[in-house]
């Protein structure tokens, strides 16, 4: 036999870590692009270069933190599962993915902002690194550490002396200080995972980092690990089963839909509203209003209210994205409503409203505690109502369409930007009248979108069968 000798191929660096990092970001990669475009757009709108640089850097840091929370959780979970499967070169791949993430979300955006807005590259890179480290620490720490941070904030208030505005501005304007802060956050995240690795038994609900409760990837690989993630008690509270389900088809449908639906219980209410209350308390302890300035937490109040309604919407998207979770079997269960399309829409709307109203009350109470302006309460309720109707209608309309899911994600990003801009304008005084008109149009658009989605579901042979 003659053996054909293959010509030696040149060795190039593998793009696999780069592809993995981009895939882990998913739709959140658009946030990085928005952050890079924020500074140049503010300059084009006529803002001075210094103010545009600072505001653009702040927006980019917020977007980078959210990207790190999502992509960081997926990369960490993927690394943990690969280590459990004893796949080769797991540590090297994790290091390469971390380097790729640093280039994509820290170095490149900082360079673009420094070139377009005239700001300092060192400050931008340090701020984006700190935002990445903060998002990574948030998904790496065990949930019980949240109460430790709140207690630390209370203890810091008792220390002698106070931090004045001039000292705070000097520290936040120092790239060295921000870089040291980022390094400490990275070390804290590594310590959390070192502590997790040394635990002799599996972690409980309050000891499971958020990274292990999210799916390892977005394409359905590692099925057993992902199934365990979706059933994690941290994000899948219990679904209490009542009696005489044959007489309650709506309750039977809610139980069949799984986590995010079902009857309300004290445990579910605490699991849903507990983080909102904890964040409000954290803002009250660490943030004060001085010199007539409004609390910055008021700007993020609508986002906190809407975050409680994401669970049922994500659950529906997941069922249609991964039918192996039981979507087809759901159509065969007995005792479900005779009109499945209106029942499905009613279940989503009922869950979104029931979850959002307590959070709305918490944020209204937070506004009273920090002496929010009068327009805050009206704008809070109006923006939350319009956003809920719009997101619910977009979710129902995008269930059977992959481009529709991307459009739904883009709509969420647009709503986040619109909500922050609206609340920022409200905090500066009486909001302009056109803002009320704009959110009224958003509410009307959400109602029409709900009607269009319901008509589309009714026209199908069955709402949740892939036919």
HELIX and SHEET records of a PDB file:
HELIX    1   1 UNK A   16  UNK A   25  1                                  10    
HELIX    2   2 UNK A   26  UNK A   28  5                                   3    
HELIX    3   3 UNK A   29  UNK A   44  1                                  16    
HELIX    4   4 UNK A   49  UNK A   84  1                                  36    
HELIX    5   5 UNK A   90  UNK A  102  1                                  13    
HELIX    6   6 UNK A  103  UNK A  107  3                                   5    
HELIX    7   7 UNK A  108  UNK A  117  1                                  10    
HELIX    8   8 UNK A  121  UNK A  140  1                                  20    
HELIX    9   9 UNK A  145  UNK A  157  1                                  13    
HELIX   10  10 UNK A  165  UNK A  172  1                                   8    
HELIX   11  11 UNK A  175  UNK A  197  1                                  23    
HELIX   12  12 UNK A  205  UNK A  207  5                                   3    
HELIX   13  13 UNK A  210  UNK A  213  1                                   4    
HELIX   14  14 UNK A  223  UNK A  230  1                                   8    
HELIX   15  15 UNK A  245  UNK A  247  5                                   3    
HELIX   16  16 UNK A  249  UNK A  257  1                                   9    
HELIX   17  17 UNK A  266  UNK A  286  1                                  21    
HELIX   18  18 UNK A  296  UNK A  298  5                                   3    
HELIX   19  19 UNK A  301  UNK A  307  1                                   7    
HELIX   20  20 UNK A  310  UNK A  321  1                                  12    
HELIX   21  21 UNK A  323  UNK A  325  5                                   3    
HELIX   22  22 UNK A  327  UNK A  330  1                                   4    
HELIX   23  23 UNK A  340  UNK A  369  1                                  30    
HELIX   24  24 UNK A  374  UNK A  397  1                                  24    
HELIX   25  25 UNK A  402  UNK A  427  1                                  26    
HELIX   26  26 UNK A  433  UNK A  459  1                                  27    
END                                                                             
